[in-house]
Amino acid sequence: MSKLRVILPEQFKHLKLYSYEPLVEVRDKGRQLCHGCKASRKYYCYQCNLIVGLSPNQTPNISLPVHIDIIKHYGEKASKSTTSHARIFAPHSTSIFHYPDMPIVKDKNKAILVYPSKESCTIEALSSKINHGQLDQVIFIDSTWNQATTILQNEIFSDITKVQLSTAETCYWRPQVKQPSTYLATIEAIYYFCVEYHKYILKSDYHGEYDNLLYMYIFQYNLVHQKDAT
């Protein structure tokens, strides 16, 4: 098959991504068995959060600046979610909880929820209140906005600091119906959070340290758009 011509969406033109040659080889081989659950998958297993057909050293492995817990609503179809991408490429910095299972928040003074609301502050504003090391748990919700309302009723979110990201537009090929383009895919939100954390909390220049969180996302973006073009 022909080589994949990777095109970066306008908002991600700056990304410094790992080589896609390994994934192109997997594309040409077709579906393979996940060595975890033995199900037939292509590229990765969204149940086991494992790359399929490649060894771990053939794909990115990223350390994030703070641990991220992702709460995934049971109504979200796993095969269409981008949550697995975070777990695959940052396995030591992320955890996934399948609602109604919830993460344990040991200290609400050291935890934040990334979710837009009237009470949410920006990460830049948060940086005037905390330093790196004072935050050890960041929570994301992977669901539709209607499903998130149910999750947010859990008591762990009472009195927890909420933050929201700077405005960015999604390039997701399955946007939520009747929602604006600023409603991001989960992996996009995690990426933007890490970049803002690096800038405002670590107070360091960003040089692409977390770009490969979007490694699979950009690959799938290209597969979808090249298929549409044929």
N, C-alpha and C positions, 0 to 999 in steps of 0.2 A: 504494500500500500504506500501511498505518497506520504512524505513527511508532513507533520503538522506545522502549519504556519501560524505561530502564536501571535495574536493581535491583542494588545492591551486596551481595555476600555479607557476612555478619556480621563476618568478620575484616577486611574491606576497606571498611567503612563510611566510613572517614576519607579515602579516596582523592580526590585532586583531578585529574580527568581532562579531557583535551582533548575538544572537542565531537565527538559521534558523527554529526552531520549528514552529513559526507562519506561515511562508511561506509554510512549508510542509503541514500544516493543510489546507491552501488555495489550494494547489496543489490537495489534495485529494477530496476537495469539487467541483472542476471544475470551470467553468466560472461563474461569477456573474455580477450583474449590478453595473456600476459606479454610485455613488450617486450624481455625478455632471451632466453628460450628459445622464445617463440611458442606455448607450451602454453596450453590453455584453463584458466583459474583463476578463483576467486572470492575477492575481497578481497586476497589476496597469493599470491605464488609461493614455495612452500616449497623449491624447488630453487635459485632465483636469489636468494632472500631480498629480494624487491622487492614493494612495494605495487602492486596492479593496478587500473587504472581511475582513479587519482588521481595528482596531481603531489606531489612530496615536501613542498611547503609546505602541503599540506592535512592532514598528519598530524604527530604529535610527532617531535621530533629531540632526543635527550637526550645529555648528556655525563656519563659515569659517573666516579666519583672515582678509579678505577684501571682499567687495561686487563684485560679478561676474555677468556680463551681457553676455548672450549667444545669438548670432545672428544665427538663423536657416534658411537655404535656403529652399524655398518652394519646391524645387526639391527633397529634402531629405524625404524619406518615414518615417513618424512619428513612425510607429510600429517597425522600424529597428534602430531607433536612440537611443543613450544612454543619450541624453540631459535631458530627463524627470527625470532620476535618480538624477541628481543634484538638480532639483527643488523639488523633493519629499523628499529628505533626508536633504536638507539644504534650506528650504523654505524661511527663513528670510535673507539669504545671497546670493540669486540668483534671476535673472530675465531672462525671455526668450522673444526674439523679433523675429517675423516671417517676414523675409525679403520680401518686401522692407521696412517694419517698422524697424526703427533703434533706438538705445538708444541715449539719449541726453548726450553729453559730455560737461559738464559745464566748466571744466578747464582741458585743455590738459596737463598741468603740473602735474596733479594729476591722470592721466589716462594712461593705457598702453594697447597695443594689444599683445596678446600671439599668435605669428605667425612666423614661420621660414622664414627668408629672408636675403639678403646680409646686410641689415641695422640693423638686430636684434642683440641685445646683450644678454648675459646670465643673469640670475637672480643674480648670484654671482657678476657680474660686475655692475649690477644696484644697488646693495647694497652699493657700494661706493659713490653713488650719492644721495640716499634717505634713510630716516629712516621710521620706522613704524609710520603711521599717516599722512605721506606726500602723500600717495597713497590711493585713495578712489574709484577707478573704474578700474576693469580689464575686458577686452573684449576678448571673444573667438568666433570663427566662426565654426559653425557646418554645414559642407558641404563637397562635394568632392573638391579636389584641383582645378579642373577646374571651379567649381561654385564660389569658393572663389575669383577668379580673378575678377569676376563681382562685388562682394560685396566690395572688396578693392578699387574700383574706387570712392566710396563715399567720399565726402569731409571731413567727420569727421576723416578720417584716415590720412589726410595731417598733417605733423608735429607732429604726435603722436609717442611716444616711442614704439618701437617694441621689444619684448623679445622672446627668444626661450628657450626650455627646454633642459636639459642635455639628452644625447642619452638614450633612453629606447626602449624596444621592446614590441609590442602589443601582447595580447593573444586573440584578438577579433576573433570570429569565422566567421565573414563576412569581411575579409580584402579587401581594395580597389584593384581592378584589376591592375596588373602590377606596383604596388607600393611596396617599401621596407617595412620590418617588423617594421621599426621605425616610420611609420605613425600610430599614436595612435587613438583609439576611443576617442570621446570627453570627456567622463567621466574619462578615463585614464589620459588624458592631464590635466584636472582640478585637479585631485588627485595629480599628480606629481608637478604641479605648487604650490599647497598649501603646500606640503612637502618642496619644495625648498624655498618658501617664509618663512616658519617657521624657516628653518635653517639659511638662509642668511639675511633676513630682520628683523625677530624677534630675530635672533641670539640666538635661544633656541634649546635644544636637542629635537628631535622628539620622542614622545611616543605613536604614533598611533591615535593622535587627529582626523585625517581626514580619517582614514581607512574605515569607514563605508560609505563613498561616493561610494565605490565599492561593497556595500552589495548586491544589486540586480544584478550587473554585474557578480559577482562571482557565485551567485546562478544560473543565466542563463547559464554561462559557464559550470557549472556542469550538468545542465539539457541537454544541447546540447551534451556534450561528453559522458554522460551516455546513451543517446539515440543512439548515433553512435556506442557504444560498444555492444548494444543488437542486 
